[in-house]
Amino acid sequence: MATLGGKPLIAWTCEAAKQSNLDRVIVSTDDEEIAKFAESFGVEVPFLRPAELSGDSSATIDAVLHALESMRDEFDAVMVLQPTSPFRTTKDINDCLTLIRQSGADSVISVVDVGGHHPARMKYLDGVRLIDPPFVELRENQPRQELRPMYIRNGAVYLTLTKVLYQGSFKGSHCVAHIMPSERSMNIDEPFDLAVAEAILSSK
Protein backbone atom coordinates (compact mmCIF):
# COMPACT_ATOMS: atom_id res chain seq x y z
CA MET A 1 0.00 0.00 0.00
CA ALA A 2 3.05 2.30 -0.04
CA THR A 3 2.38 5.04 -2.58
CA LEU A 4 4.33 5.63 -5.77
CA GLY A 5 3.32 8.45 -8.07
CA GLY A 6 0.29 9.12 -5.91
CA LYS A 7 -1.14 5.60 -5.91
CA PRO A 8 -0.42 2.40 -3.95
CA LEU A 9 2.12 -0.01 -5.41
CA ILE A 10 -0.49 -2.73 -5.81
CA ALA A 11 -2.52 -0.44 -8.09
CA TRP A 12 0.31 -0.37 -10.65
CA THR A 13 0.22 -4.16 -10.94
CA CYS A 14 -3.59 -4.42 -10.90
CA GLU A 15 -3.87 -1.93 -13.75
CA ALA A 16 -1.25 -3.65 -15.91
CA ALA A 17 -2.76 -7.08 -15.28
CA LYS A 18 -6.35 -6.01 -15.91
CA GLN A 19 -5.42 -4.64 -19.35
CA SER A 20 -3.53 -7.82 -20.32
CA ASN A 21 -4.56 -11.10 -21.95
CA LEU A 22 -4.64 -12.97 -18.64
CA ASP A 23 -7.88 -14.92 -18.20
CA ARG A 24 -8.30 -13.95 -14.56
CA VAL A 25 -6.52 -11.61 -12.15
CA ILE A 26 -6.53 -12.77 -8.54
CA VAL A 27 -4.93 -11.12 -5.51
CA SER A 28 -3.66 -13.34 -2.71
CA THR A 29 -3.37 -11.48 0.60
CA ASP A 30 -3.97 -11.96 4.30
CA ASP A 31 -4.88 -8.29 4.76
CA GLU A 32 -8.50 -7.10 4.52
CA GLU A 33 -7.51 -3.53 3.65
CA ILE A 34 -5.44 -4.76 0.70
CA ALA A 35 -8.27 -7.10 -0.32
CA LYS A 36 -10.85 -4.29 -0.38
CA PHE A 37 -8.50 -1.99 -2.28
CA ALA A 38 -7.75 -4.69 -4.88
CA GLU A 39 -11.45 -5.37 -5.38
CA SER A 40 -11.99 -1.65 -6.01
CA PHE A 41 -9.69 -2.06 -9.02
CA GLY A 42 -11.87 -4.83 -10.39
CA VAL A 43 -9.62 -7.78 -9.57
CA GLU A 44 -10.76 -10.88 -7.71
CA VAL A 45 -10.00 -11.57 -4.06
CA PRO A 46 -11.92 -14.84 -3.55
CA PHE A 47 -10.10 -15.85 -0.36
CA LEU A 48 -7.77 -14.54 2.33
CA ARG A 49 -4.38 -16.17 2.65
CA PRO A 50 -3.70 -17.78 6.06
CA ALA A 51 -1.22 -16.11 8.39
CA GLU A 52 1.22 -19.03 8.25
CA LEU A 53 1.70 -18.36 4.51
CA SER A 54 2.04 -14.59 4.90
CA GLY A 55 5.18 -13.98 6.95
CA ASP A 56 8.50 -12.54 5.82
CA SER A 57 9.97 -16.04 5.61
CA SER A 58 6.98 -17.60 3.82
CA ALA A 59 7.66 -19.14 0.41
CA THR A 60 5.86 -17.59 -2.55
CA ILE A 61 5.25 -20.99 -4.11
CA ASP A 62 3.28 -22.06 -1.03
CA ALA A 63 1.04 -19.01 -1.46
CA VAL A 64 0.52 -19.92 -5.12
CA LEU A 65 -0.35 -23.52 -4.30
CA HIS A 66 -2.77 -22.29 -1.64
CA ALA A 67 -4.41 -20.05 -4.25
CA LEU A 68 -4.78 -22.95 -6.68
CA GLU A 69 -6.28 -25.14 -3.98
CA SER A 70 -8.65 -22.37 -2.90
CA MET A 71 -9.83 -21.64 -6.46
CA ARG A 72 -10.63 -25.28 -7.25
CA ASP A 73 -10.50 -24.45 -10.94
CA GLU A 74 -8.28 -25.78 -13.70
CA PHE A 75 -5.55 -23.45 -14.96
CA ASP A 76 -2.91 -24.21 -17.58
CA ALA A 77 -0.45 -21.85 -15.97
CA VAL A 78 -0.08 -19.24 -13.25
CA MET A 79 1.65 -15.89 -13.58
CA VAL A 80 2.95 -14.33 -10.38
CA LEU A 81 3.02 -10.52 -10.50
CA GLN A 82 4.54 -9.05 -7.37
CA PRO A 83 3.39 -5.51 -6.52
CA THR A 84 7.01 -4.55 -5.82
CA SER A 85 7.61 -4.32 -9.59
CA PRO A 86 5.50 -1.29 -10.54
CA PHE A 87 7.16 -0.50 -13.89
CA ARG A 88 6.37 -3.88 -15.45
CA THR A 89 3.93 -3.20 -18.31
CA THR A 90 0.92 -4.88 -19.86
CA LYS A 91 3.13 -5.60 -22.88
CA ASP A 92 5.62 -7.43 -20.64
CA ILE A 93 2.77 -9.60 -19.37
CA ASN A 94 1.42 -10.35 -22.84
CA ASP A 95 4.90 -11.01 -24.26
CA CYS A 96 5.45 -13.65 -21.57
CA LEU A 97 2.13 -15.31 -22.39
CA THR A 98 3.12 -15.46 -26.06
CA LEU A 99 6.60 -16.72 -25.23
CA ILE A 100 5.44 -19.69 -23.16
CA ARG A 101 3.03 -20.76 -25.90
CA GLN A 102 5.54 -20.44 -28.72
CA SER A 103 8.50 -21.97 -26.87
CA GLY A 104 6.77 -24.93 -25.27
CA ALA A 105 8.72 -24.12 -22.10
CA ASP A 106 7.80 -25.00 -18.53
CA SER A 107 8.18 -21.37 -17.47
CA VAL A 108 9.04 -17.81 -18.40
CA ILE A 109 10.97 -15.67 -15.92
CA SER A 110 11.74 -11.98 -16.42
CA VAL A 111 15.37 -10.96 -16.12
CA VAL A 112 17.59 -7.91 -16.51
CA ASP A 113 21.23 -7.61 -17.59
CA VAL A 114 23.48 -7.42 -14.51
CA GLY A 115 25.41 -4.58 -16.13
CA GLY A 116 28.34 -3.40 -14.01
CA HIS A 117 27.60 -5.97 -11.28
CA HIS A 118 28.89 -8.86 -13.39
CA PRO A 119 29.95 -11.83 -11.19
CA ALA A 120 33.36 -11.98 -12.90
CA ARG A 121 34.14 -8.59 -11.35
CA MET A 122 33.11 -9.60 -7.82
CA LYS A 123 35.37 -10.56 -4.92
CA TYR A 124 35.22 -12.54 -1.71
CA LEU A 125 36.49 -11.04 1.51
CA ASP A 126 38.97 -12.73 3.85
CA GLY A 127 38.90 -10.18 6.64
CA VAL A 128 39.64 -7.08 4.58
CA ARG A 129 41.67 -8.91 1.94
CA LEU A 130 40.05 -9.21 -1.51
CA ILE A 131 39.98 -12.76 -2.91
CA ASP A 132 39.28 -13.59 -6.56
CA PRO A 133 36.49 -16.14 -7.14
CA PRO A 134 37.07 -19.08 -9.53
CA PHE A 135 35.01 -17.29 -12.18
CA VAL A 136 37.12 -14.11 -12.06
CA GLU A 137 37.62 -12.01 -15.20
CA LEU A 138 40.35 -13.23 -17.55
CA ARG A 139 42.59 -10.27 -16.82
CA GLU A 140 42.62 -7.52 -14.22
CA ASN A 141 40.10 -4.73 -14.88
CA GLN A 142 38.81 -6.44 -18.01
CA PRO A 143 36.21 -4.19 -19.71
CA ARG A 144 32.65 -5.24 -18.96
CA GLN A 145 31.85 -5.20 -22.67
CA GLU A 146 34.19 -8.19 -23.15
CA LEU A 147 32.45 -10.33 -20.56
CA ARG A 148 29.73 -12.78 -21.55
CA PRO A 149 26.39 -11.10 -20.74
CA MET A 150 24.68 -12.38 -17.60
CA TYR A 151 21.18 -11.80 -16.32
CA ILE A 152 19.44 -11.77 -12.97
CA ARG A 153 15.77 -12.27 -12.12
CA ASN A 154 14.13 -8.90 -11.65
CA GLY A 155 11.01 -10.18 -9.84
CA ALA A 156 8.57 -8.71 -12.36
CA VAL A 157 7.13 -11.88 -13.95
CA TYR A 158 7.10 -15.57 -13.07
CA LEU A 159 4.92 -17.57 -15.47
CA THR A 160 4.82 -21.30 -14.81
CA LEU A 161 2.79 -24.27 -16.01
CA THR A 162 0.51 -25.46 -13.23
CA LYS A 163 1.82 -29.04 -13.43
CA VAL A 164 5.33 -27.69 -12.77
CA LEU A 165 4.14 -25.67 -9.77
CA TYR A 166 2.71 -28.85 -8.28
CA GLN A 167 6.22 -30.31 -8.52
CA GLY A 168 7.39 -27.52 -6.21
CA SER A 169 9.15 -25.37 -8.81
CA PHE A 170 8.64 -22.02 -10.54
CA LYS A 171 11.30 -22.89 -13.11
CA GLY A 172 10.94 -26.51 -14.18
CA SER A 173 13.48 -28.09 -16.52
CA HIS A 174 12.88 -25.79 -19.48
CA CYS A 175 12.79 -22.11 -18.55
CA VAL A 176 13.02 -19.23 -21.01
CA ALA A 177 13.80 -15.58 -20.33
CA HIS A 178 11.82 -12.43 -20.88
CA ILE A 179 14.54 -9.78 -20.93
CA MET A 180 13.50 -6.40 -19.58
CA PRO A 181 15.43 -3.11 -19.60
CA SER A 182 16.75 -1.74 -16.34
CA GLU A 183 14.28 1.16 -16.33
CA ARG A 184 11.35 -1.31 -16.09
CA SER A 185 13.13 -3.69 -13.71
CA MET A 186 12.88 -1.62 -10.53
CA ASN A 187 12.19 -3.96 -7.59
CA ILE A 188 11.03 -2.12 -4.49
CA ASP A 189 12.13 -3.87 -1.31
CA GLU A 190 12.93 -0.93 0.99
CA PRO A 191 12.27 2.82 1.35
CA PHE A 192 15.42 3.70 -0.60
CA ASP A 193 14.08 1.77 -3.62
CA LEU A 194 10.81 3.65 -3.35
CA ALA A 195 12.66 6.95 -3.36
CA VAL A 196 14.58 5.90 -6.48
CA ALA A 197 11.33 4.89 -8.19
CA GLU A 198 9.83 8.28 -7.38
CA ALA A 199 12.90 9.93 -8.88
CA ILE A 200 12.50 7.84 -12.04
CA LEU A 201 8.90 8.96 -12.34
CA SER A 202 9.86 12.57 -11.81
CA SER A 203 12.53 12.38 -14.51
CA LYS A 204 9.92 11.11 -16.97
C-alpha positions as CSV (number, residue, x, y, z in Angstrom):
1,M,0.0,0.0,0.0
2,A,3.1,2.3,0.0
3,T,2.4,5.0,-2.6
4,L,4.3,5.6,-5.8
5,G,3.3,8.5,-8.1
6,G,0.3,9.1,-5.9
7,K,-1.1,5.6,-5.9
8,P,-0.4,2.4,-4.0
9,L,2.1,0.0,-5.4
10,I,-0.5,-2.7,-5.8
11,A,-2.5,-0.4,-8.1
12,W,0.3,-0.4,-10.7
13,T,0.2,-4.2,-10.9
14,C,-3.6,-4.4,-10.9
15,E,-3.9,-1.9,-13.8
16,A,-1.2,-3.6,-15.9
17,A,-2.8,-7.1,-15.3
18,K,-6.3,-6.0,-15.9
19,Q,-5.4,-4.6,-19.4
20,S,-3.5,-7.8,-20.3
21,N,-4.6,-11.1,-22.0
22,L,-4.6,-13.0,-18.6
23,D,-7.9,-14.9,-18.2
24,R,-8.3,-14.0,-14.6
25,V,-6.5,-11.6,-12.2
26,I,-6.5,-12.8,-8.5
27,V,-4.9,-11.1,-5.5
28,S,-3.7,-13.3,-2.7
29,T,-3.4,-11.5,0.6
30,D,-4.0,-12.0,4.3
31,D,-4.9,-8.3,4.8
32,E,-8.5,-7.1,4.5
33,E,-7.5,-3.5,3.7
34,I,-5.4,-4.8,0.7
35,A,-8.3,-7.1,-0.3
36,K,-10.8,-4.3,-0.4
37,F,-8.5,-2.0,-2.3
38,A,-7.7,-4.7,-4.9
39,E,-11.5,-5.4,-5.4
40,S,-12.0,-1.7,-6.0
41,F,-9.7,-2.1,-9.0
42,G,-11.9,-4.8,-10.4
43,V,-9.6,-7.8,-9.6
44,E,-10.8,-10.9,-7.7
45,V,-10.0,-11.6,-4.1
46,P,-11.9,-14.8,-3.5
47,F,-10.1,-15.8,-0.4
48,L,-7.8,-14.5,2.3
49,R,-4.4,-16.2,2.6
50,P,-3.7,-17.8,6.1
51,A,-1.2,-16.1,8.4
52,E,1.2,-19.0,8.2
53,L,1.7,-18.4,4.5
54,S,2.0,-14.6,4.9
55,G,5.2,-14.0,7.0
56,D,8.5,-12.5,5.8
57,S,10.0,-16.0,5.6
58,S,7.0,-17.6,3.8
59,A,7.7,-19.1,0.4
60,T,5.9,-17.6,-2.5
61,I,5.3,-21.0,-4.1
62,D,3.3,-22.1,-1.0
63,A,1.0,-19.0,-1.5
64,V,0.5,-19.9,-5.1
65,L,-0.3,-23.5,-4.3
66,H,-2.8,-22.3,-1.6
67,A,-4.4,-20.1,-4.2
68,L,-4.8,-23.0,-6.7
69,E,-6.3,-25.1,-4.0
70,S,-8.7,-22.4,-2.9
71,M,-9.8,-21.6,-6.5
72,R,-10.6,-25.3,-7.2
73,D,-10.5,-24.4,-10.9
74,E,-8.3,-25.8,-13.7
75,F,-5.6,-23.4,-15.0
76,D,-2.9,-24.2,-17.6
77,A,-0.5,-21.8,-16.0
78,V,-0.1,-19.2,-13.3
79,M,1.6,-15.9,-13.6
80,V,2.9,-14.3,-10.4
81,L,3.0,-10.5,-10.5
82,Q,4.5,-9.0,-7.4
83,P,3.4,-5.5,-6.5
84,T,7.0,-4.6,-5.8
85,S,7.6,-4.3,-9.6
86,P,5.5,-1.3,-10.5
87,F,7.2,-0.5,-13.9
88,R,6.4,-3.9,-15.5
89,T,3.9,-3.2,-18.3
90,T,0.9,-4.9,-19.9
91,K,3.1,-5.6,-22.9
92,D,5.6,-7.4,-20.6
93,I,2.8,-9.6,-19.4
94,N,1.4,-10.3,-22.8
95,D,4.9,-11.0,-24.3
96,C,5.5,-13.7,-21.6
97,L,2.1,-15.3,-22.4
98,T,3.1,-15.5,-26.1
99,L,6.6,-16.7,-25.2
100,I,5.4,-19.7,-23.2
101,R,3.0,-20.8,-25.9
102,Q,5.5,-20.4,-28.7
103,S,8.5,-22.0,-26.9
104,G,6.8,-24.9,-25.3
105,A,8.7,-24.1,-22.1
106,D,7.8,-25.0,-18.5
107,S,8.2,-21.4,-17.5
108,V,9.0,-17.8,-18.4
109,I,11.0,-15.7,-15.9
110,S,11.7,-12.0,-16.4
111,V,15.4,-11.0,-16.1
112,V,17.6,-7.9,-16.5
113,D,21.2,-7.6,-17.6
114,V,23.5,-7.4,-14.5
115,G,25.4,-4.6,-16.1
116,G,28.3,-3.4,-14.0
117,H,27.6,-6.0,-11.3
118,H,28.9,-8.9,-13.4
119,P,29.9,-11.8,-11.2
120,A,33.4,-12.0,-12.9
121,R,34.1,-8.6,-11.3
122,M,33.1,-9.6,-7.8
123,K,35.4,-10.6,-4.9
124,Y,35.2,-12.5,-1.7
125,L,36.5,-11.0,1.5
126,D,39.0,-12.7,3.9
127,G,38.9,-10.2,6.6
128,V,39.6,-7.1,4.6
129,R,41.7,-8.9,1.9
130,L,40.0,-9.2,-1.5
131,I,40.0,-12.8,-2.9
132,D,39.3,-13.6,-6.6
133,P,36.5,-16.1,-7.1
134,P,37.1,-19.1,-9.5
135,F,35.0,-17.3,-12.2
136,V,37.1,-14.1,-12.1
137,E,37.6,-12.0,-15.2
138,L,40.4,-13.2,-17.6
139,R,42.6,-10.3,-16.8
140,E,42.6,-7.5,-14.2
141,N,40.1,-4.7,-14.9
142,Q,38.8,-6.4,-18.0
143,P,36.2,-4.2,-19.7
144,R,32.7,-5.2,-19.0
145,Q,31.9,-5.2,-22.7
146,E,34.2,-8.2,-23.2
147,L,32.4,-10.3,-20.6
148,R,29.7,-12.8,-21.6
149,P,26.4,-11.1,-20.7
150,M,24.7,-12.4,-17.6
151,Y,21.2,-11.8,-16.3
152,I,19.4,-11.8,-13.0
153,R,15.8,-12.3,-12.1
154,N,14.1,-8.9,-11.7
155,G,11.0,-10.2,-9.8
156,A,8.6,-8.7,-12.4
157,V,7.1,-11.9,-13.9
158,Y,7.1,-15.6,-13.1
159,L,4.9,-17.6,-15.5
160,T,4.8,-21.3,-14.8
161,L,2.8,-24.3,-16.0
162,T,0.5,-25.5,-13.2
163,K,1.8,-29.0,-13.4
164,V,5.3,-27.7,-12.8
165,L,4.1,-25.7,-9.8
166,Y,2.7,-28.8,-8.3
167,Q,6.2,-30.3,-8.5
168,G,7.4,-27.5,-6.2
169,S,9.1,-25.4,-8.8
170,F,8.6,-22.0,-10.5
171,K,11.3,-22.9,-13.1
172,G,10.9,-26.5,-14.2
173,S,13.5,-28.1,-16.5
174,H,12.9,-25.8,-19.5
175,C,12.8,-22.1,-18.6
176,V,13.0,-19.2,-21.0
177,A,13.8,-15.6,-20.3
178,H,11.8,-12.4,-20.9
179,I,14.5,-9.8,-20.9
180,M,13.5,-6.4,-19.6
181,P,15.4,-3.1,-19.6
182,S,16.7,-1.7,-16.3
183,E,14.3,1.2,-16.3
184,R,11.4,-1.3,-16.1
185,S,13.1,-3.7,-13.7
186,M,12.9,-1.6,-10.5
187,N,12.2,-4.0,-7.6
188,I,11.0,-2.1,-4.5
189,D,12.1,-3.9,-1.3
190,E,12.9,-0.9,1.0
191,P,12.3,2.8,1.4
192,F,15.4,3.7,-0.6
193,D,14.1,1.8,-3.6
194,L,10.8,3.7,-3.4
195,A,12.7,7.0,-3.4
196,V,14.6,5.9,-6.5
197,A,11.3,4.9,-8.2
198,E,9.8,8.3,-7.4
199,A,12.9,9.9,-8.9
200,I,12.5,7.8,-12.0
201,L,8.9,9.0,-12.3
202,S,9.9,12.6,-11.8
203,S,12.5,12.4,-14.5
204,K,9.9,11.1,-17.0
